[in-house]
Amino acid sequence: MAMRATWVGVALFTVLRITSALAQDAPPTTTSSTGAAPISRTGSAPGRASIGGLLGGSYFYLADEYSKGAQPRFNFVGQIRYVASPGWRFQISPGFTWSAYSKNEPPPFVDFKHPEDLTKENYLTQLIPVSLQIQRTWGKLPWHHHVGIGPGVYRVWVENHRTVLVDPVTFREHQGLYWGFSAEAGTEHFLKAMPNTSIEVTAVNHWVQATRDDQFPTGWSSALGAIGLSAGVNYYFSLEHEKKATELPLPGTKPAKH
């Protein structure tokens, strides 16, 4: 578990280093050569994208064996966004979280590899979500708020003593991919000195249909619900190649011919 926590820290540190390296912000606006209204080149403007990383905690609140005796643990969230319009954007969000369990909660069945275990003290449920959301955004700088919802694919596996649990009837290892969905709400604050960088706080709920009674008839087969609260940073950047400004001739001179 310490090794997994270390890799989560390394991932967040990498995101922070990327953000720091890219934080040479462009001018806040650029005026087109046709005299049109200024085009925003900073922050969460249409046509721009962002990359971010957050750390926080999560709790498995349902159902059955996944939530009975569950204890909160750290989680890591990555997010990649594309701003489609002033009020809408898309987000892909990979992450990682897990749940440990109380030493007073009995397991649903005896692990034949460790028959001495009478509680779930050494059990872990681990979850890797990859969700796709459409998000509604609003707010006035420097504050920006959002809510979002969408489907996702989730990898779930159960361990005891850091070994994948095996169902005693089917002898199937308790791991697999499942469908589900997520709902999210959050707010971010853009930094005055670095208008392409924001600090964000987000609450997310994952619901996973982790039911496979044919493979795991003895237990650990039900819906899984995990709620998390995280904080971190985002960096926004343009996906368009910015044209160089056209040099205008000085008054009384003719433009040079090429």
Beta strands, then each sheet from edge to edge (+ up, - down):
strand 1: 29-30
strand 2: 39-40
strand 3: 48-62
strand 4: 70-71
strand 5: 73-85
strand 6: 88-101
strand 7: 123-138
strand 8: 143-160
strand 9: 163-164
strand 10: 175-190
strand 11: 197-208
strand 12: 224-238
sheet 1: 1+ 2-
sheet 2: 4+ 6- 5+ 3- 12+ 11- 10+ 8- 7+
sheet 3: 4+ 6- 5+ 3- 12+ 11- 10+ 8- 9+
end
